[in-house]
Amino acid sequence: MTDPRHAQSRPRLSIKTVCMVLGATIAVLAASPARAQTSAPASAATPPGQTTQTSPATEGTQTPAPVPRCNTRDLALCEDTNQLIWSEGFADAVGAFVGAGNADWLYKNGSKIDQVIAVLGGPPQVRQKIGNDLWLYGACRAHSCPEKGAIVLGNDGTIKAAAILHFSCDNTYADNYTLTIMGPDDKTLSDDIESWAKTTLADDARAYKQAKPPKIAKVEHIAAAGARKPATPGTNPAGSAQTPAPLPGK
């Protein structure tokens, strides 16, 4: 047996010391998961010299190309006078072709330009291909469809002729039509326009069941002011305001 007197004494830990050790251990264990969560994995890091990609939704979007519209530089897009008359520069080109002055076609002493535009601005007809490179566009006057008009364009958009199918304002041919053709003295072109007018009247007679449809009593030809293409984008259209030339000595 060991003599109690010679037994070595063991150090005794106080309750305060034990609590301090346990507290420090708990703090270390609690900090370890936090470090693991805050540290990013190596595979997620962006390589040097490489930028991160942005979402497609944040990138700039391109403006869609404009839808092609009727224009006299591409008559394939112009199906009828409703589209043609609103195309860029067309009305000005008609004015330049018809020229200034008045006439008694639709009403007394009216502007020739206004009257041609009036018969082209109403319900349209199906366009017709005449010859190798000519298109005839027909229409009737809005709210007065018995009065009709036509315009002939070349493939390049140049106006070749215009026509009005109207009643005489002086009552000479009150019950029948006068066909006024504006343009060069071209028999083939005039025959095509006259054929259009007769076909149009025949279609009306069937549609309205006319027992005695009106006839074309007179065909007249007048010279046009001149053929001119409709304006192209970026240029001054025919008939638009121009900068006047300086006066001599100014």
Buried (B, 14 or more C-beta within 10 A) or exposed (E): EEEEEEEEEEEEEEEEEEEEEEEEEEEEEEEEEEEEEEEEEEEEEEEEEEEEEEEEEEEEEEEEEEEEEBBBBEBEBBBBBBBBBEBBBBBBBBBBBBBEEEBBBBEEEBBBBBBBBBBBBBBBBEBBEBEEEBBBBBBBBEEEBBBBBBBBBBBEBBBBBBBBBBBBBEEEBEEBBBBBBBBEEBEEBBEBBBEBBBEBBEEBBEEEEEEEEBEBBEBEBBEBBEBBBBBEEEEEBBBEEEEEEEEEEE
